[in-house]
Amino acid sequence: MPRFKQRTVLALLAGLAALAPGTPAFADTTNPAMPVGFVDAETVAAGLVVDMRYYGAANFVGRPIAGYDEPVCLLTSDAATALARAQKHLQPLGLGLKAFDCYRPARAVNDFVRWAKDLDDQIRKPLHYPDVPKSELFQRGYIATRSGHSRGSTVDVTIVDLVTGQELDMGTVYDWFGPKASPTAHIVSRSARAHRLLLRLVMRDAGFQPYEQEWWHFTLNSEPYPDFYFDFPLRRSVTADKDR
């Protein structure tokens, strides 16, 4: 049986498994290929800046995260097309989008969970959660056992100046755990509120729904896999399309 047909059968079987009450569906974790329907967002959204924070150490954990084999922004084709619309809306203003995170493998979420349970590891607390006890990150909703990112249509973005490449002031760093990260927080500067509003308006107009706890987090309204959590690693070199 051709490999692409094998992947189709595996996806159908996983989809049937999702019919069991309370059981999330996961893709085949032994297949390293990117499923048909996912794309490298840089090839769709022209000019998108990609800064995948979980590939390196500049994140709230302070090290590379499981599953981030390459710093590539993978999204479902629908989400990448919508992101391209948002990018086009910003370009006449001399602005563009920078992506911090896109598709996130389920194994990366599990890595976050293990980190959150290790209360002795507080290395990045001053930079990402100075006002929130690490023991309360689950309770306050900043860390969860499942992530919408694993469905392939959620993206974390900010706005950059196309000439200088500098990020606009958003009032907090990416992955700030606390009330200041809310898109509508009034405890940040007026300019930061204006920049957050611009990002929110552009992304909503492109078809994304904002998340009320994080100014950077957006999910496609009509995501193609609303109940399916993928776990293939982030890689450019091995894709399903090459086997067709």
Phi, psi and omega in degrees: 000129178306149186298323182292329177289324177299319179296322179297316179297316179299319180295320179295318179297319178295324178295321177295323178299332181292346180288342178292128183304131175076006182250114179289149179268137177235145176286168178299118185276352180271348182267115183282353186281149174287128183297152172301135183107348174257148180221162170282113187299334179296333180278350182251315180264093184301130178087000178299130175269131182245123180225075187287100189292333183276356174283330181246211184253356182275067180209177187291344177272325177092019179199166175298146185256146182305134176096347180267076183285330178219152182277067184240140179267098177264136179215163169297154181302321179298316181292321179295321178295319177294322178296324177297324177297316179297319179299318180294326179293329183276331188301321177298341178270002184077022184236164177207182182256146169239130180260126176268327179204147182229240172298138181232117180300149178300329179295331176291320177299318177297325177296317176301317182297315179299318179297316183296331180279346178271090186288349178281340181270100182237024188302319185263009182303314181299333184266338187232334180211055184295333185254005182237124176298138180301329180294347182252007183296323176292310184302323182272359173085015180273336174234135180225161181280346174223149182231140174299336177301329182288350176273350172091002183233021176244140184221145174253120186221162169223182180250140178235155172282124184292334181279310184269338185079002182282143175286142173289151179293120178248005175093333176215166171285166173296143181062047172271125179263104180161168184302332181298341182278349179298137182304332184254014182298137179261008182262016172245171185293163179298320180293321178296320178296320179294320179293320177296320180295318178300313179300316181298315182295316181295316181291321178294320179295332179278351176113014180255152176253127179284160177254129192285355178257346186222119184295339185267352195258124182220140180238136178300134183300314182250064183292139185288339181235068186292342183234018187239121183251113184273159182221017177286146182288160178280115178212145173271323196285330183246108181230156180296328184299331183290342183263358183277000000 
